[in-house]
Amino acid sequence: MKRRERTRHLIELGGLVTKAGLVDLTGDDRAMLYGAFLTLALTLRSEEREQALVLWRRRGQRAFEIGATDARDPTQPSR
């Protein structure tokens, strides 16, 4: 991957972290965010992988469809 493409990719991934509300919810605690990402990676290495992928993809697709910009679960009714 070329440097410019890699930079754009990393910026887009950071945008997803922000769009999910994780920066605000954690007070920009990068150690906590990294720990959460490590937990995600453990799940993806486990027997729960396929179930987690289906659930997370569905939630992400719904959030993109409704234009969600915070950490609300788009699969749940509004409060």
C-alpha positions in Angstrom: 0.0 0.0 0.0 1.4 3.4 -1.0 2.1 5.9 1.7 -0.8 8.3 0.7 -3.3 5.4 0.5 -2.1 4.1 3.9 -2.5 7.6 5.4 -6.0 8.0 4.0 -6.9 4.5 5.3 -5.7 5.4 8.8 -7.6 8.7 8.8 -10.8 6.9 7.8 -10.3 4.3 10.6 -9.8 7.1 13.1 -12.9 8.8 11.8 -14.9 5.6 12.7 -13.5 5.7 16.2 -14.7 9.3 16.5 -18.1 8.6 14.8 -18.8 5.8 17.2 -18.4 8.3 20.1 -15.5 6.4 21.6 -13.2 9.4 21.9 -15.8 11.4 23.9 -17.0 8.4 25.9 -13.4 7.5 27.1 -12.1 11.1 27.5 -9.6 10.3 24.8 -8.0 7.6 26.9 -5.8 5.9 24.4 -4.7 3.1 26.7 -8.3 2.3 27.4 -9.2 2.4 23.6 -6.3 0.2 22.8 -7.4 -2.3 25.5 -10.9 -2.3 24.0 -9.4 -3.0 20.6 -7.3 -5.9 22.0 -10.5 -7.3 23.5 -12.2 -7.1 20.0 -9.2 -8.9 18.5 -9.5 -11.7 21.2 -13.1 -12.1 20.3 -12.2 -12.4 16.6 -9.7 -15.1 17.5 -12.3 -17.1 19.5 -15.1 -19.5 18.7 -17.4 -16.5 18.9 -15.8 -14.9 15.7 -18.6 -15.6 13.2 -21.4 -14.6 15.5 -19.6 -11.4 16.5 -18.9 -10.5 12.8 -22.5 -10.9 11.9 -23.7 -8.8 14.8 -21.1 -6.0 14.4 -21.6 -5.8 10.6 -25.4 -5.6 11.0 -25.1 -2.8 13.6 -22.6 -0.9 11.6 -24.6 -1.1 8.4 -27.7 0.1 10.3 -25.8 3.0 11.8 -24.5 4.0 8.4 -28.0 3.8 6.9 -29.5 6.1 9.6 -26.5 8.3 9.7 -25.8 7.6 13.4 -23.2 10.0 14.8 -23.0 8.8 18.4 -22.7 5.7 20.4 -26.4 4.9 20.5 -27.1 1.3 19.4 -29.0 1.7 16.1 -30.6 -1.7 16.6 -32.4 -0.5 19.7 -35.3 2.0 19.9 -34.6 5.6 20.8 -35.0 6.5 24.4 
